[in-house]
Amino acid sequence: MKSFTPVFALVGLLLSSVLLPAQEVLVNYKLDDAIRGVEPTAVSSEIEASRFLVHGDSNVERASYGISPSNGHAFARLAASASKVGMTTPVLATSESEALRKGRYFSFTLKPAKNGRVSVGTLSFDRLTQNIMGVADYPTFTVSFTLVVNLGGQDYVVGTSSIESDASVGIHNSSRATFDLASVSGMDLSAGASPITFKIYLHTNAAPNYYQVVRMTNLTVFAPVR
């Protein structure tokens, strides 16, 4: 696997404020339908965008990790499908380094339109946790989303955004993760003529539990503020 270059000079990795109106949408992945949701929408005329892809290495993962057939979210259970190998086999890594080694991630690629350039400013998405069955009190956990950018054949770890789960049944903690791509040390995303691949890795401190789920939806890449 490629080496990863840690990024230390990342300014404003997680932005809690509303995005400025001046930011143009380059592409949006709705992730709200198992078929149409992985196709790029609102694609800028300046770029071409791939489908939203799932990377895994076994049928066990496909049953517990990927694109939800019910609502189109990118999702991961905390344990593998009961029908395959039991309900206590972890799906997610327990650390960032393990996640990067396993090669289990979501991705998409942007490339410039003919004679054009790719200029990106921020990337954001909604993240949620879910407890499915009617258990009185679920164990809480932290799940982290690590963003990696591949540019010119080199992988750069941009940063990590984390959320806490809830103990009760239902979908919880819907919040927006936003990564600032404008000031990343070691790469220039301001006006690139090469394709850029974005990879999102998940890892958690949770004990395996088939009925606890992490979800991601409504991913958007914005151009820099002008």
C-alpha positions in Angstrom: 0.0 0.0 0.0 1.2 3.5 -0.7 2.9 5.5 2.1 0.9 8.2 3.8 2.1 11.7 4.4 0.7 13.1 7.6 -0.5 16.7 7.3 0.3 19.1 10.1 -0.4 22.5 8.5 -4.1 22.0 8.1 -6.0 25.2 8.9 -9.6 25.0 10.2 -10.0 21.2 9.6 -13.5 21.1 11.1 -15.7 24.1 10.4 -18.8 24.5 12.5 -20.0 27.6 10.8 -22.3 27.8 7.8 -20.5 27.6 4.5 -20.2 30.9 2.7 -22.6 31.6 -0.2 -19.6 32.4 -2.4 -18.6 28.7 -2.4 -19.6 27.1 -5.6 -20.7 23.4 -5.5 -18.4 21.3 -7.6 -20.2 18.0 -7.0 -22.7 16.4 -4.7 -23.3 12.7 -3.9 -26.8 12.5 -2.3 -26.2 8.9 -1.0 -30.0 8.6 -0.5 -30.8 5.9 -2.9 -29.0 2.5 -3.4 -28.7 3.1 -7.2 -29.1 6.8 -8.1 -27.5 8.1 -4.8 -24.0 7.0 -5.8 -24.1 9.0 -9.0 -22.6 12.5 -9.0 -25.1 15.4 -9.1 -24.7 19.2 -9.4 -21.4 18.6 -11.3 -19.6 21.7 -12.2 -18.8 22.3 -15.9 -15.1 22.5 -14.8 -14.8 18.9 -13.8 -15.8 15.3 -14.4 -16.8 13.1 -11.4 -16.8 9.4 -10.9 -19.4 7.4 -9.1 -19.2 7.0 -5.3 -17.4 3.7 -4.8 -17.0 1.1 -2.0 -13.7 -0.7 -1.5 -13.7 -4.0 0.4 -12.4 -7.5 0.1 -15.1 -10.1 1.0 -18.8 -11.0 0.9 -18.9 -10.6 4.6 -18.1 -6.9 4.3 -20.7 -6.4 1.5 -23.4 -7.6 3.9 -22.3 -5.2 6.7 -20.4 -2.4 4.9 -21.2 -0.5 1.7 -24.3 1.3 0.3 -27.5 0.5 2.2 -30.1 -1.1 0.0 -32.9 0.5 2.0 -31.9 4.2 2.0 -28.7 4.5 0.0 -26.5 5.7 2.8 -22.8 4.7 2.9 -22.8 2.6 6.0 -20.9 0.2 8.3 -22.2 -2.1 11.0 -19.9 -2.6 13.9 -19.9 -6.4 13.4 -20.1 -8.7 10.4 -23.4 -10.2 9.2 -24.8 -12.9 11.5 -25.6 -15.1 8.5 -21.9 -15.2 7.5 -19.4 -15.4 10.3 -21.3 -14.5 13.5 -22.1 -11.2 15.2 -18.9 -10.6 17.0 -16.4 -10.2 14.1 -15.4 -6.5 13.8 -16.1 -4.7 10.5 -14.2 -1.5 11.3 -10.6 -0.9 12.3 -9.9 0.2 15.8 -7.3 2.8 14.8 -6.4 5.1 11.9 -3.3 3.2 11.0 -5.2 -0.1 10.9 -7.9 1.4 8.8 -5.3 2.6 6.2 -3.7 -0.8 6.1 -6.9 -2.7 5.6 -7.8 -0.9 2.4 -11.5 -0.8 3.3 -12.9 2.7 2.3 -15.2 4.8 0.3 -13.9 6.9 -2.6 -14.6 9.1 -5.6 -12.4 10.9 -8.2 -12.6 14.3 -9.7 -10.7 15.2 -12.8 -10.6 18.4 -14.9 -12.8 18.8 -17.9 -11.0 19.1 -21.2 -8.3 21.8 -21.0 -9.5 22.6 -17.5 -8.3 22.4 -13.9 -9.7 21.1 -10.6 -9.8 23.7 -7.8 -11.3 22.4 -4.5 -11.9 24.3 -1.2 -13.9 22.2 1.2 -15.5 18.7 1.5 -18.4 18.0 3.8 -20.9 15.2 4.6 -23.5 14.3 7.1 -22.6 11.5 9.6 -25.0 9.5 11.8 -25.0 6.6 14.3 -27.9 4.1 14.7 -29.0 1.5 17.2 -31.4 -0.8 15.4 -33.0 -3.3 17.8 -35.0 -2.6 20.9 -32.3 -2.9 23.5 -32.8 -0.8 26.7 -29.3 0.6 26.8 -26.7 0.3 24.1 -23.0 0.8 24.8 -21.8 4.2 23.4 -18.8 4.5 21.1 -16.8 7.0 19.1 -16.5 6.6 15.3 -13.9 8.5 13.3 -13.9 9.4 9.6 -10.4 9.9 8.2 -10.1 11.8 4.8 -7.2 10.9 2.5 -6.5 12.6 -0.8 -4.5 11.0 -3.6 -2.8 13.5 -5.9 -0.1 12.5 -8.4 0.0 9.0 -7.1 0.7 10.1 -3.5 -1.7 9.6 -0.6 -2.1 12.5 1.9 -3.9 12.1 5.2 -5.9 15.3 5.4 -7.5 14.8 8.9 -10.1 13.1 11.0 -13.6 14.0 12.2 -15.3 12.0 15.0 -18.7 11.7 16.6 -20.1 10.0 19.6 -23.0 7.5 19.5 -26.1 7.5 21.7 -27.3 4.7 24.0 -31.0 4.7 22.9 -32.6 3.0 19.9 -32.9 5.0 16.7 -30.7 7.2 14.4 -28.8 9.8 16.4 -26.2 12.6 16.3 -26.7 13.8 12.8 -24.0 16.4 12.2 -21.9 17.8 9.4 -18.2 17.1 9.1 -16.3 19.7 7.0 -12.7 19.4 5.9 -10.8 22.4 4.7 -8.7 21.5 1.6 -7.4 25.0 0.8 -4.3 25.0 3.1 -3.0 21.4 3.1 0.8 21.2 3.4 2.5 19.2 0.7 -0.1 19.5 -2.1 -1.7 22.2 -4.1 -5.5 21.7 -4.7 -6.0 25.3 -5.9 -5.8 24.7 -9.6 -4.7 21.2 -10.5 -4.6 19.6 -13.9 -4.4 16.1 -12.5 -7.2 13.8 -11.2 -7.9 13.9 -7.4 -9.2 10.9 -5.6 -10.8 11.3 -2.2 -10.9 8.3 0.2 -12.8 8.1 3.4 -11.8 5.5 6.0 -13.8 4.6 9.2 -12.5 3.4 12.5 -13.9 3.1 16.0 -13.3 2.3 19.6 -16.5 0.2 19.8 -16.9 -3.4 20.7 -18.4 -5.4 17.8 -22.2 -5.2 17.7 -24.2 -6.2 14.6 -27.1 -3.9 15.6 -25.1 -0.7 15.8 -24.4 1.2 12.6 -22.5 4.2 11.3 -23.9 6.1 8.3 -22.7 8.8 5.9 -24.9 10.8 3.4 -25.1 14.0 1.4 -21.4 14.5 0.5 -20.5 17.8 -1.2 -17.3 19.2 -2.5 -17.1 23.0 -2.8 -14.8 25.2 -4.8 -12.6 27.7 -2.8 -14.2 30.9 -1.6 -13.7 33.5 -4.2 
